[in-house]
Amino acid sequence: MRSLLVALLLALVLAAPATAAENTQWLSYGHDNQLTNAITSKALTAASVRRLDTSWVTRLDGTIYASPLATMVDGREVVFAATERGSVYALAANDGRVLWHQTLGTVVTPGCGTYGITSTGAIDTKRGLLYVISADGELNAFALSSGLEPPGFPLTIVTNTLYEYVWGGLRIAHDRLYVGVASYCDEGPEGDQFPDGRLVAIPLANPGAATAWEPVPGPGNLGGIWGWGGVSVDPATGDVYTGIGNSHSFSAACSCDVDDAGYGDQMVELSPDLSSVLGSDSVELPVTGDYDFGAAPLLFQPKGCPPLAAANNKIGSLYIWNRTDLGAGPIASIPLGDGLAAFIGSPSWSEANQTIYDAEAVLFGGGKRLGNGVQALKVEPGCTFRKTWAVPVGDGNQATPLVVGDVVFATGGKPGGFAAFGAANGAHLWAAPTAGRTVAAMISVGGAVIGADTDGLVYAFRPPAAPPRSPPSPPTSWRRLG
């Protein structure tokens, strides 16, 4: 009988679901190559987030627009951050100590200001490297453990550094590194120096064999790739999706420069090696004016739907396509912004809640404008989208919402600050002020939430440790009767 009981207990233990480990990797913008910006967590729940405490705050040397990244290095969690002073930092995730620091410098442009690093880097766990590109157009590769650079790097990606710039996050897929090139602010002298947008694919096994795709043929015709996420990648096919900025191409029909030449202002699907355009769509937009796709698309597949892609357009609308047939046009166009602050962020996706969360939505109440905030869109039967809740958070440009289980984290944008809401109903759970604006996307690793601001501060928040359990009471004395 005892052997049978032991066997039954062992079977129950083996059949029980394993406790999900905390996420320890944030390797590129959006967490994964589909830009879902969503994870699960045992430590961060709607109950524990109400009690979030500041774990540490570390000051870096400049404004932070790039999303932090993180991974395990030599057995400990390390956070990586980059600044507009052209610096890259490795920080200990437990206390914020600087482990190493590299400075790449800045570029002073003729008319658009001074820039360092705006693009979010990408972590290559296979090679133990962090790839970062700065305003000098050099792609650097830093050893995660030391910040040292291997032979062959830096690699020159951009030579027209006074006018061309990498805004979008770097992305690794199928051992290629994708880099999207845009411009500082659509300005430059006519001719060879006028900025030229393109997407570069770098085989990591042979970085010198890079290939490039130009959305608008010919030199100096813009067509930049601006989205914070750079590109997204279909997990099944490896196909690459990205939004394209406006062109700068003269049209005899209007005797003017138009924005939609080539693949300007379009959403495109490319083969992994960038040799072929597999699909594209140009939604109905004005042919002149700044109404481009300054965003990489979220790739997701709700229940009962085909594979979808969703991206914001500067005009203020969220567009959603069947990504296997971009040319058929969007299956939904949902107005969310007003175009006063360019609607350039990416939405996030909760598989558990079957809900899209988009930031920078313009919200009204009581007959007045409340500011910008998060709008939740539930996927309904028939692959339709219903607005379920919306909460004002701040104003101006805001980062992609971060989904952690049943919690949505958001940044305030212009007034700064971080906030958390219930993913199902938008209930306010937590808020924390910041010294500067909050435009960089937040991340979550090791049961902590990490964000940054334009004052150069990196913040880490954790729920307080649970009190130790009391030891069980000793058994009462007993005696056998009979």
C-alpha positions as CSV (number, residue, x, y, z in Angstrom):
1,M,0.0,0.0,0.0
2,R,2.8,2.4,0.9
3,S,4.5,1.8,-2.5
4,L,1.3,2.5,-4.3
5,L,0.8,5.8,-2.4
6,V,4.4,6.9,-3.2
7,A,3.8,6.1,-6.9
8,L,0.5,8.1,-7.0
9,L,2.2,11.1,-5.3
10,L,5.1,11.0,-7.8
11,A,2.7,10.8,-10.7
12,L,0.8,13.9,-9.4
13,V,4.0,15.8,-9.0
14,L,5.1,15.0,-12.6
15,A,1.7,15.9,-14.0
16,A,1.5,19.2,-12.2
17,P,2.3,22.2,-14.5
18,A,5.7,23.7,-13.9
19,T,5.8,27.2,-12.4
20,A,6.6,29.7,-15.1
21,A,10.1,31.2,-14.7
22,E,10.4,35.0,-14.8
23,N,11.4,36.5,-18.1
24,T,15.1,37.1,-18.2
25,Q,15.6,38.3,-21.8
26,W,14.7,41.5,-23.6
27,L,16.8,41.2,-26.7
28,S,15.4,43.9,-29.0
29,Y,12.6,46.5,-29.3
30,G,9.2,44.9,-28.6
31,H,10.6,41.9,-26.8
32,D,10.1,39.5,-29.7
33,N,10.4,39.8,-33.5
34,Q,6.7,40.2,-33.8
35,L,6.8,43.3,-31.5
36,T,4.1,41.9,-29.1
37,N,5.8,43.7,-26.2
38,A,4.1,41.2,-23.9
39,I,5.3,38.6,-21.3
40,T,4.0,36.7,-18.4
41,S,5.2,37.1,-14.8
42,K,4.6,35.4,-11.5
43,A,5.9,38.4,-9.5
44,L,4.1,41.2,-11.3
45,T,0.3,40.8,-11.0
46,A,-2.6,43.2,-10.6
47,A,-2.3,42.8,-6.9
48,S,1.5,43.1,-6.5
49,V,1.9,46.0,-8.9
50,R,-0.2,48.2,-6.6
51,R,2.8,48.0,-4.2
52,L,5.6,48.6,-6.6
53,D,8.6,50.3,-5.0
54,T,11.6,52.0,-6.6
55,S,14.4,49.5,-6.5
56,W,17.1,51.8,-8.0
57,V,17.6,54.8,-10.2
58,T,20.9,55.3,-12.2
59,R,21.8,58.5,-14.0
60,L,23.5,58.2,-17.4
61,D,25.1,60.9,-19.4
62,G,22.2,62.0,-21.7
63,T,18.6,61.8,-22.9
64,I,17.3,58.3,-23.4
65,Y,14.9,57.5,-26.3
66,A,16.1,54.0,-27.0
67,S,14.4,51.1,-25.1
68,P,16.5,49.4,-22.5
69,L,17.5,45.8,-23.2
70,A,18.5,43.0,-20.9
71,T,19.8,39.4,-20.7
72,M,21.7,37.1,-18.4
73,V,25.5,37.5,-18.5
74,D,27.7,35.2,-16.6
75,G,24.9,34.2,-14.3
76,R,23.5,37.6,-13.5
77,E,20.9,39.9,-15.1
78,V,22.4,42.8,-17.0
79,V,20.5,45.8,-18.4
80,F,21.8,47.8,-21.4
81,A,20.9,51.4,-22.2
82,A,22.0,54.0,-24.7
83,T,21.9,57.8,-24.7
84,E,21.8,60.7,-27.1
85,R,25.3,61.5,-25.9
86,G,26.3,58.5,-27.9
87,S,27.0,56.3,-24.9
88,V,26.2,52.7,-24.2
89,Y,26.0,51.4,-20.6
90,A,25.7,47.9,-19.0
91,L,24.0,48.1,-15.6
92,A,23.6,45.4,-12.9
93,A,19.9,44.7,-12.8
94,N,19.8,44.1,-9.1
95,D,21.2,47.5,-8.0
96,G,21.8,49.7,-11.1
97,R,25.6,49.7,-10.8
98,V,27.5,50.6,-14.0
99,L,29.4,47.5,-15.1
100,W,30.9,49.0,-18.3
101,H,30.5,52.1,-20.4
102,Q,31.4,52.9,-24.0
103,T,31.1,56.3,-25.8
104,L,30.6,56.5,-29.5
105,G,30.1,60.3,-29.8
106,T,27.5,62.5,-31.5
107,V,26.8,64.3,-34.8
108,V,25.8,68.0,-35.0
109,T,23.5,68.2,-38.0
110,P,23.2,71.4,-40.1
111,G,19.6,72.0,-39.2
112,C,18.1,69.2,-37.1
113,G,20.1,69.3,-33.8
114,T,22.6,67.0,-32.2
115,Y,22.1,63.2,-32.1
116,G,23.8,60.2,-30.6
117,I,21.9,56.9,-30.2
118,T,18.1,56.9,-30.7
119,S,17.9,53.4,-32.2
120,T,17.4,50.5,-29.8
121,G,20.2,47.9,-30.2
122,A,19.9,44.1,-30.5
123,I,21.4,41.4,-28.3
124,D,23.0,38.4,-30.0
125,T,23.0,35.7,-27.4
126,K,24.7,33.2,-29.8
127,R,27.8,35.4,-30.0
128,G,27.5,37.2,-26.7
129,L,27.3,40.6,-28.4
130,L,25.3,43.8,-28.2
131,Y,24.9,45.6,-31.6
132,V,24.4,49.3,-31.5
133,I,24.5,52.0,-34.2
134,S,25.2,55.7,-33.4
135,A,24.9,58.9,-35.4
136,D,28.4,58.4,-36.9
137,G,26.9,55.6,-39.0
138,E,29.1,52.9,-37.4
139,L,27.6,49.6,-36.3
140,N,29.4,48.5,-33.2
141,A,29.4,45.1,-31.5
142,F,30.2,45.0,-27.8
143,A,30.9,41.9,-25.8
144,L,28.0,41.6,-23.3
145,S,30.4,40.9,-20.4
146,S,33.1,43.5,-21.0
147,G,32.1,46.0,-23.6
148,L,35.1,45.1,-25.8
149,E,34.7,44.9,-29.5
150,P,35.6,41.9,-31.7
151,P,37.7,42.1,-34.9
152,G,35.7,43.3,-37.9
153,F,33.8,45.9,-36.0
154,P,32.7,48.7,-36.2
155,L,31.1,48.3,-39.6
156,T,30.2,51.3,-41.6
157,I,26.4,51.4,-42.5
158,V,25.8,55.1,-43.2
159,T,28.4,57.5,-44.8
160,N,26.1,60.5,-45.3
161,T,26.0,61.1,-41.6
162,L,25.0,64.8,-41.7
163,Y,21.6,63.8,-43.2
164,E,20.9,60.1,-42.8
165,Y,20.2,58.5,-39.5
166,V,19.1,55.2,-38.0
167,W,16.0,55.7,-35.7
168,G,14.5,52.2,-35.8
169,G,15.5,49.4,-33.5
170,L,18.0,46.8,-34.8
171,R,16.6,43.3,-35.3
172,I,18.1,39.8,-35.5
173,A,16.3,37.0,-37.3
174,H,17.7,33.8,-38.9
175,D,21.2,35.0,-38.2
176,R,20.7,38.3,-40.1
177,L,20.8,41.7,-38.5
178,Y,18.3,44.2,-40.1
179,V,19.1,48.0,-40.0
180,G,16.6,50.6,-41.3
181,V,18.0,53.9,-42.5
182,A,16.0,57.1,-42.5
183,S,17.0,60.8,-42.0
184,Y,17.1,63.3,-39.1
185,C,14.2,65.4,-40.3
186,D,13.6,65.1,-44.0
187,E,16.1,67.8,-44.8
188,G,19.3,68.1,-46.9
189,P,20.9,69.7,-49.9
190,E,19.5,68.5,-53.2
191,G,21.7,66.0,-55.0
192,D,23.9,63.2,-53.7
193,Q,23.7,64.3,-50.1
194,F,19.9,64.4,-49.8
195,P,18.9,61.5,-47.5
196,D,18.1,58.1,-49.0
197,G,16.1,55.6,-47.0
198,R,16.9,51.9,-47.2
199,L,16.9,48.6,-45.3
200,V,20.2,46.8,-44.8
201,A,20.5,43.0,-44.1
202,I,23.8,41.9,-42.5
203,P,24.6,38.2,-42.4
204,L,26.1,37.8,-38.9
205,A,28.3,34.9,-40.0
206,N,29.8,37.2,-42.7
207,P,29.1,40.9,-41.8
208,G,31.0,42.2,-44.8
209,A,28.4,40.7,-47.2
210,A,25.6,43.1,-46.4
211,T,22.7,43.7,-48.9
212,A,20.3,46.6,-49.1
213,W,16.8,47.3,-50.4
214,E,15.7,50.8,-51.5
215,P,12.0,51.6,-51.1
216,V,12.2,54.5,-53.5
217,P,14.6,53.9,-56.5
218,G,17.3,56.4,-57.2
219,P,19.6,58.4,-54.9
220,G,18.3,61.0,-52.5
221,N,14.6,60.1,-52.6
222,L,13.9,59.5,-48.9
223,G,11.6,56.5,-48.3
224,G,13.1,56.1,-44.8
225,I,12.4,53.4,-42.3
226,W,11.5,55.3,-39.1
227,G,9.6,52.9,-36.8
228,W,10.9,52.5,-33.3
229,G,10.8,48.7,-33.9
230,G,12.6,48.9,-37.2
231,V,11.1,45.8,-38.8
232,S,9.1,42.8,-37.6
233,V,9.6,39.2,-38.8
234,D,7.0,36.5,-39.4
235,P,7.9,33.5,-37.2
236,A,6.7,31.0,-39.7
237,T,8.1,32.3,-43.0
238,G,10.9,34.7,-41.9
239,D,9.4,37.4,-44.1
240,V,10.2,40.9,-43.1
241,Y,7.5,43.6,-42.6
242,T,8.1,47.3,-42.2
243,G,6.4,50.7,-42.8
244,I,8.0,53.2,-45.2
245,G,8.3,56.9,-44.8
246,N,7.4,59.5,-47.5
247,S,9.4,59.7,-50.7
248,H,11.0,62.9,-52.1
249,S,10.5,62.5,-55.8
250,F,9.5,65.1,-58.4
251,S,6.3,64.5,-60.3
252,A,5.7,66.3,-63.6
253,A,1.9,65.8,-63.1
254,C,1.8,68.3,-60.3
255,S,5.2,69.9,-60.8
256,C,5.9,69.0,-57.2
257,D,7.7,66.5,-55.0
258,V,5.3,63.7,-54.1
259,D,5.4,61.4,-51.0
260,D,4.2,58.2,-52.5
261,A,6.7,57.4,-55.3
262,G,8.0,53.9,-55.2
263,Y,7.0,52.3,-52.0
264,G,6.7,55.7,-50.2
265,D,4.0,55.8,-47.5
266,Q,3.4,52.0,-47.8
267,M,3.4,48.9,-45.7
268,V,5.6,46.2,-47.3
269,E,6.5,42.5,-46.9
270,L,10.0,41.4,-48.0
271,S,11.8,38.1,-48.4
272,P,14.3,37.5,-45.6
273,D,17.2,38.3,-47.9
274,L,15.4,41.5,-49.1
275,S,15.7,40.4,-52.7
276,S,11.9,40.4,-53.3
277,V,8.9,42.5,-52.4
278,L,6.3,39.9,-51.5
279,G,3.4,42.3,-50.8
280,S,2.6,45.9,-50.2
281,D,-0.2,48.3,-49.6
282,S,-0.6,52.0,-50.0
283,V,-3.6,53.1,-48.0
284,E,-5.4,56.2,-49.1
285,L,-3.3,59.1,-47.8
286,P,-2.6,62.6,-49.1
287,V,0.1,62.5,-51.8
288,T,1.9,65.4,-50.1
289,G,2.4,66.1,-46.4
290,D,3.9,64.1,-43.5
291,Y,1.4,61.1,-43.4
292,D,3.8,58.2,-43.6
293,F,4.1,54.9,-41.7
294,G,6.6,55.9,-39.0
295,A,6.1,52.5,-37.4
296,A,7.0,48.9,-37.7
297,P,3.9,46.6,-37.6
298,L,2.8,44.3,-34.8
299,L,2.4,40.8,-36.1
300,F,-0.2,38.7,-34.3
301,Q,-3.0,36.1,-35.0
302,P,-6.1,36.3,-32.9
303,K,-8.4,33.3,-32.5
304,G,-10.6,32.9,-35.6
305,C,-8.5,35.4,-37.7
306,P,-5.8,35.0,-40.3
307,P,-2.3,36.2,-39.5
308,L,-2.5,40.0,-39.0
309,A,-0.3,43.0,-39.1
310,A,-1.1,46.3,-37.3
311,A,0.6,49.6,-37.5
312,N,0.0,53.3,-36.7
313,N,0.1,56.0,-39.3
314,K,1.1,59.6,-38.6
315,I,-2.3,60.6,-39.8
316,G,-3.7,59.3,-36.5
317,S,-5.1,55.9,-37.5
318,L,-4.3,52.3,-36.6
319,Y,-4.4,50.1,-39.7
320,I,-4.8,46.3,-39.6
321,W,-4.1,44.0,-42.5
322,N,-4.3,40.3,-43.3
323,R,-0.6,40.0,-43.6
324,T,-0.8,37.2,-46.1
325,D,-2.5,39.6,-48.5
326,L,-1.3,43.1,-47.9
327,G,-2.4,44.2,-51.4
328,A,-6.1,43.6,-50.5
329,G,-5.9,46.7,-48.2
330,P,-6.6,47.0,-44.5
331,I,-9.4,45.0,-42.9
332,A,-9.7,47.7,-40.4
333,S,-8.9,51.4,-40.0
334,I,-9.4,52.7,-36.5
335,P,-8.9,56.5,-35.7
336,L,-7.1,57.0,-32.5
337,G,-4.8,60.0,-32.8
338,D,-5.2,63.6,-34.0
339,G,-1.9,64.0,-35.8
340,L,-0.8,66.8,-33.4
341,A,1.9,64.5,-32.0
342,A,2.9,62.2,-34.9
343,F,1.2,58.8,-34.3
344,I,4.4,56.7,-34.7
345,G,4.4,54.1,-31.9
346,S,3.5,50.4,-32.2
347,P,0.6,48.7,-30.6
348,S,1.2,45.7,-28.3
349,W,-0.8,42.4,-28.1
350,S,-2.1,40.2,-25.3
351,E,-2.7,36.7,-26.5
352,A,-4.4,35.8,-23.2
353,N,-6.8,38.8,-23.4
354,Q,-7.1,38.8,-27.2
355,T,-6.6,42.5,-27.0
356,I,-4.5,45.2,-28.7
357,Y,-3.2,48.0,-26.6
358,D,-2.2,51.2,-28.4
359,A,-0.7,54.3,-26.8
360,E,-0.9,58.0,-27.7
361,A,-4.7,57.7,-28.4
362,V,-6.3,61.1,-28.0
363,L,-9.0,61.0,-25.3
364,F,-11.9,63.3,-24.5
365,G,-14.2,63.6,-21.5
366,G,-16.6,66.2,-20.1
367,G,-16.4,68.1,-23.4
368,K,-12.7,68.6,-23.3
369,R,-9.5,67.0,-24.4
370,L,-8.0,64.9,-21.6
371,G,-4.6,64.2,-23.3
372,N,-3.1,61.1,-24.8
373,G,-3.3,57.6,-23.3
374,V,-3.9,53.9,-23.8
375,Q,-6.8,52.5,-25.9
376,A,-7.7,48.8,-25.5
377,L,-9.2,47.0,-28.6
378,K,-10.7,43.6,-28.1
379,V,-10.8,41.2,-31.0
380,E,-14.4,40.1,-31.5
381,P,-15.9,37.2,-33.5
382,G,-15.6,37.8,-37.2
383,C,-12.2,39.4,-36.7
384,T,-13.6,42.8,-35.7
385,F,-12.2,45.2,-33.2
386,R,-14.1,46.7,-30.3
387,K,-12.9,49.6,-28.1
388,T,-13.3,48.4,-24.6
389,W,-11.5,50.8,-22.3
390,A,-9.3,53.9,-22.6
391,V,-7.3,55.8,-19.9
392,P,-5.4,59.1,-20.2
393,V,-1.8,58.9,-19.1
394,G,-0.1,62.1,-20.3
395,D,0.4,63.9,-23.6
396,G,2.6,63.9,-26.7
397,N,4.6,61.0,-28.0
398,Q,4.2,57.9,-25.8
399,A,5.9,54.5,-26.0
400,T,4.4,51.1,-26.9
401,P,2.5,49.8,-23.9
402,L,4.1,47.0,-22.0
403,V,1.9,44.0,-21.2
404,V,2.9,41.8,-18.3
405,G,0.2,39.2,-17.7
406,D,-2.9,41.0,-16.4
407,V,-1.2,44.4,-16.2
408,V,-0.5,47.1,-18.9
409,F,2.3,49.6,-18.2
410,A,2.4,52.9,-20.0
411,T,4.6,56.0,-20.3
412,G,3.3,59.6,-19.9
413,G,5.2,61.1,-22.7
414,K,5.6,64.9,-22.4
415,P,4.8,65.2,-18.7
416,G,6.8,62.1,-17.9
417,G,5.9,59.4,-15.5
418,F,5.0,55.7,-15.6
419,A,1.6,54.1,-14.9
420,A,0.0,50.6,-14.7
421,F,-3.5,49.5,-15.4
422,G,-5.6,46.4,-15.3
423,A,-5.3,44.7,-18.7
424,A,-9.0,43.6,-18.6
425,N,-10.7,46.8,-17.5
426,G,-8.2,49.7,-17.4
427,A,-8.4,50.0,-13.6
428,H,-5.6,52.3,-12.3
429,L,-3.1,50.2,-10.3
430,W,0.1,52.3,-9.9
431,A,1.9,55.4,-11.0
432,A,5.4,56.9,-10.5
433,P,6.7,60.4,-11.4
434,T,10.0,60.9,-13.4
435,A,12.3,63.8,-13.7
436,G,12.0,64.0,-17.5
437,R,9.7,63.0,-20.4
438,T,9.1,59.3,-20.9
439,V,9.3,58.3,-24.5
440,A,11.5,55.1,-24.3
441,A,9.6,51.8,-24.1
442,M,9.6,50.0,-20.8
443,I,10.8,46.4,-20.3
444,S,10.3,43.7,-17.7
445,V,12.9,41.2,-16.6
446,G,13.4,39.2,-13.5
447,G,10.2,40.3,-11.9
448,A,11.2,44.0,-12.2
449,V,9.9,46.8,-14.5
450,I,12.5,49.1,-16.0
451,G,12.1,52.4,-17.8
452,A,14.0,55.5,-18.7
453,D,13.5,59.3,-19.2
454,T,14.9,62.2,-21.1
455,D,16.8,63.4,-18.1
456,G,19.1,60.4,-18.6
457,L,17.7,58.4,-15.6
458,V,17.1,54.6,-15.7
459,Y,14.5,53.4,-13.2
460,A,13.8,49.9,-11.8
461,F,10.7,49.0,-9.9
462,R,9.9,45.9,-8.0
463,P,7.1,44.7,-5.7
464,P,8.2,44.4,-2.1
465,A,9.4,41.0,-1.0
466,A,6.8,38.8,0.5
467,P,7.1,38.4,4.3
468,P,8.6,35.1,5.3
469,R,6.1,32.4,6.1
470,S,5.6,31.5,9.7
471,P,6.8,28.0,10.6
472,P,4.0,25.5,11.1
473,S,2.8,24.9,14.7
474,P,4.1,21.8,16.3
475,P,1.6,18.9,16.5
476,T,-0.5,18.6,19.6
477,S,0.4,15.8,22.0
478,W,-1.7,12.7,21.7
479,R,-2.0,9.3,23.1
480,R,-3.4,6.1,21.8
481,L,-6.6,4.8,23.3
482,G,-7.5,1.2,23.6
